[in-house]
Amino acid sequence: MSALGSRVRYRAVDVRDDAAVLQAVKQIHADHGRLDGAVYAAGVIEDRLIAEKSAESFGRVFGTKVDGARTLLDALAELPEPPAFTVLFGSISAALGNRGQVDYAAANDALETLGAQWRARTGRRALTVHWGPWAPTGTHGGMVTPELGREYARRGILLIDPEEGALALLRELAWGEEPDQAVVYTASGW
């Protein structure tokens, strides 16, 4: 983005820390005088079958995704004017499930409810995108482990090209139906 002329700054914040998220959101708003949109993509994967899943692991996976989204949305609601849109990055596991991902699937499904509540509270667009699996890039290995990649290949599930995935999100924001609360995007043409 810098090469294209944008000024880029990163802030590392634990999305489960209400005070830190609120401080970051308020600082971004103060620095720019506004905050036009928010994209939330936090998540943790700790795949295990239900019989092998500990309560602590379930809590980390579910809490990072759901509590973090709630924390961000609550912080955005504190602004003088809420952003025009929020995008919550979900997963196709919410719609189709995935072996060993009961916690991850439940968390991603819950994002839709949080988005709907945000929309009702603010009147602003809230969209949950349930992404299929993304292909790794040269700089980022992504969330698809080699084992999971082989399983997807066996099932005929293609990986989303990162450049195309980013463009798909921009197209959805520009031309998608505003009442839509959730969309599913995959490279497999589902």
Helices and strands as residue ranges (DSSP letters): G 2-4, H 18-32, E 37-40, G 50-52, H 55-77, E 85-91, H 93-96, H 102-122, E 125-131, H 146-154, H 162-175, E 182-185
